[in-house]
Structure formats: structure tokens, C-alpha cells
């Protein structure tokens, strides 16, 4: 049976939103109940006010929940020593790749300051998950498609598949045209019918399951994929087959019998 891999999760609190269950223990317990084998997180401290401290917190969570929690290390383009720090951290067990949040960092994805970080990811053979927001001057899917063209060996995941309904179809067409561009589907606006459309346009091999937990309840995100009118083969790719292919040996999944 193919694994179920949540490619987009978080732990921690966030000033702009109420996060009722910010703790990784809650997330791991719920995932075990509903059949999500492992979730890749970035710590919200890293996304927000302190990238270095937040990445260390995320690595600690992965250490507490090996095989249940993976880590997207947040890459801050403003830190002059970011490449050196991340190069060392990429070797930690449970690390999946790099996370970009151009909107939080107020730095366009196509800005040259991201180039050494993307080159690091390509050299390490890890994918990059970026916040993707249609119409944003920082992370529009077209800009992420440009990054994919500049770095053709680097898998780039468009977080939220562009976030807004008016951008989903365009994001799917961009992914269909660029072989290393992928769509990650978390978000309250991306419905089951939109998921079916993304798969039809971009292909099931270019779409990855994500929930945005703990912002959003992972049960809702999983239900969206379970109830979509997809073939069993396509559903398996979305739920975890694609993530397993992109992550390779970095994807470690604990047995469900492990306490």
C-alpha cells in the first residue's frame, strides 16, 4: 500500500491566526487516527520572526517523532550565512528539503538572493516547497515556474497550488508545461472539484497532498482527496506516491505499531 504523506504542515503559533492545536503531539496523534503516515512541517517561528531558532525547533520535533514528522527547513534570503547553516542542517535525519516563504520575507521568489539557496537544494538533491499565491508580487505561480526553468533539476512545489480560486487553472497549466514544477494542494479554497481539475490538467504525477495543519484540520484535507473522483492509481500518487518519489531515501515512515 502506498504511504499517505502530508507534504505541507506546520507546528507552533502565529500572530495573525488562532491555532487551536499548535503542538506536534496532537498532530501526530490525529494523523495516526485518520491514516496520514507522516507530515512535513516548517515551524512557524522559522516562517515568522526567527528562522534559525525555528528550524532548530522543527528539527527537535522530528527527533521526538521520528518517521512521523519530517522537516522543511525555512530558507531566509536575508541571512548572509543561510547557505552554511542550511548545508549542515540538511544532513539531519528527517529533513525533507527547503521551504521558501517569499511573502513573509518580502523577497520575490525570482530575486537573486534566493539563487544560492536554490543551488544548495539542487546540489543536495532535495525538493523545495514554496508558498505560492496567485497575484502576489513575491510568489505568484508564474514566478515559481520561472525558478523551475532556471533550475531544471530541482523539484519545486507550488504551495497551495496558488492559493486563490482564480489562479488554480493557470497554476495547473504552468505545472503541465514545466516538468519539475509540482502543485501542493492545501488550503480551504481548493475544493474536491478543483483537485479533480488540477489532476486533469497537470497530471496526477504532478499533484501532492498537503493539509496546512495545524492552521487547518488535517481531517478536512484528507477527506478532500479521499472523496475526489479520481482513479485509485491517481489517488495513490496524490496521497503519497509523488512525495515518495521526490523525497526518496529522505522519506522515513514509522510503523503504525510504533508507540
ChimeraX attribute file (.defattr): number of C-alpha atoms within 10 A of each C-alpha:
attribute: neighborCount
match mode: 1-to-1
recipient: residues
	/A:1	5
	/A:2	14
	/A:3	18
	/A:4	24
	/A:5	28
	/A:6	31
	/A:7	28
	/A:8	29
	/A:9	27
	/A:10	26
	/A:11	25
	/A:12	19
	/A:13	19
	/A:14	14
	/A:15	8
	/A:16	6
	/A:17	8
	/A:18	11
	/A:19	17
	/A:20	11
	/A:21	17
	/A:22	19
	/A:23	15
	/A:24	24
	/A:25	15
	/A:26	13
	/A:27	24
	/A:28	17
	/A:29	12
	/A:30	15
	/A:31	20
	/A:32	15
	/A:33	12
	/A:34	12
	/A:35	14
	/A:36	23
	/A:37	23
	/A:38	27
	/A:39	28
	/A:40	26
	/A:41	30
	/A:42	27
	/A:43	27
	/A:44	23
	/A:45	22
	/A:46	22
	/A:47	24
	/A:48	16
	/A:49	12
	/A:50	14
	/A:51	21
	/A:52	19
	/A:53	12
	/A:54	21
	/A:55	25
	/A:56	16
	/A:57	19
	/A:58	30
	/A:59	24
	/A:60	13
	/A:61	22
	/A:62	23
	/A:63	16
	/A:64	13
	/A:65	18
	/A:66	16
	/A:67	20
	/A:68	28
	/A:69	31
	/A:70	32
	/A:71	29
	/A:72	27
	/A:73	30
	/A:74	30
	/A:75	28
	/A:76	27
	/A:77	24
	/A:78	12
	/A:79	12
	/A:80	10
	/A:81	10
	/A:82	17
	/A:83	19
	/A:84	11
	/A:85	13
	/A:86	21
	/A:87	14
	/A:88	9
	/A:89	16
	/A:90	20
	/A:91	12
	/A:92	14
	/A:93	17
	/A:94	26
	/A:95	24
	/A:96	30
	/A:97	25
	/A:98	24
	/A:99	25
	/A:100	27
	/A:101	23
	/A:102	26
	/A:103	18
	/A:104	13
	/A:105	17
	/A:106	13
	/A:107	20
	/A:108	20
	/A:109	27
	/A:110	17
	/A:111	13
	/A:112	11
	/A:113	16
	/A:114	19
	/A:115	16
	/A:116	13
	/A:117	22
	/A:118	24
	/A:119	15
	/A:120	17
	/A:121	22
	/A:122	18
	/A:123	11
	/A:124	14
	/A:125	17
	/A:126	23
	/A:127	23
	/A:128	24
	/A:129	25
	/A:130	26
	/A:131	25
	/A:132	30
	/A:133	25
	/A:134	22
	/A:135	15
	/A:136	14
	/A:137	14
	/A:138	23
	/A:139	26
	/A:140	24
	/A:141	33
	/A:142	19
	/A:143	19
	/A:144	27
	/A:145	24
	/A:146	16
	/A:147	22
	/A:148	22
	/A:149	15
	/A:150	13
	/A:151	16
	/A:152	15
	/A:153	17
	/A:154	24
	/A:155	22
	/A:156	27
	/A:157	30
	/A:158	29
	/A:159	29
	/A:160	29
	/A:161	33
	/A:162	30
	/A:163	25
	/A:164	16
	/A:165	14
	/A:166	11
	/A:167	16
	/A:168	25
	/A:169	17
	/A:170	19
	/A:171	30
	/A:172	25
	/A:173	14
	/A:174	21
	/A:175	29
	/A:176	20
	/A:177	12
	/A:178	16
	/A:179	18
	/A:180	20
	/A:181	27
	/A:182	30
	/A:183	32
	/A:184	27
	/A:185	33
	/A:186	29
	/A:187	21
	/A:188	15
	/A:189	13
	/A:190	20
	/A:191	17
	/A:192	18
	/A:193	13
	/A:194	16
	/A:195	22
	/A:196	16
	/A:197	15
	/A:198	26
	/A:199	21
	/A:200	13
	/A:201	17
	/A:202	24
	/A:203	18
	/A:204	24
	/A:205	18
	/A:206	24
	/A:207	30
	/A:208	30
	/A:209	29
	/A:210	28
	/A:211	27
	/A:212	25
	/A:213	26
	/A:214	23
	/A:215	20
	/A:216	18
	/A:217	17
	/A:218	22
	/A:219	16
	/A:220	15
	/A:221	23
	/A:222	21
	/A:223	12
	/A:224	20
	/A:225	22
	/A:226	15
	/A:227	11
	/A:228	15
	/A:229	14
	/A:230	18
	/A:231	10
	/A:232	9
	/A:233	11
	/A:234	17
	/A:235	23
	/A:236	22
	/A:237	23
	/A:238	28
	/A:239	24
	/A:240	24
	/A:241	23
	/A:242	24
	/A:243	24
	/A:244	18
	/A:245	12
	/A:246	17
	/A:247	17
	/A:248	13
	/A:249	10
	/A:250	17
	/A:251	22
	/A:252	20
	/A:253	18
	/A:254	15
	/A:255	10
	/A:256	13
	/A:257	6
	/A:258	6
	/A:259	6
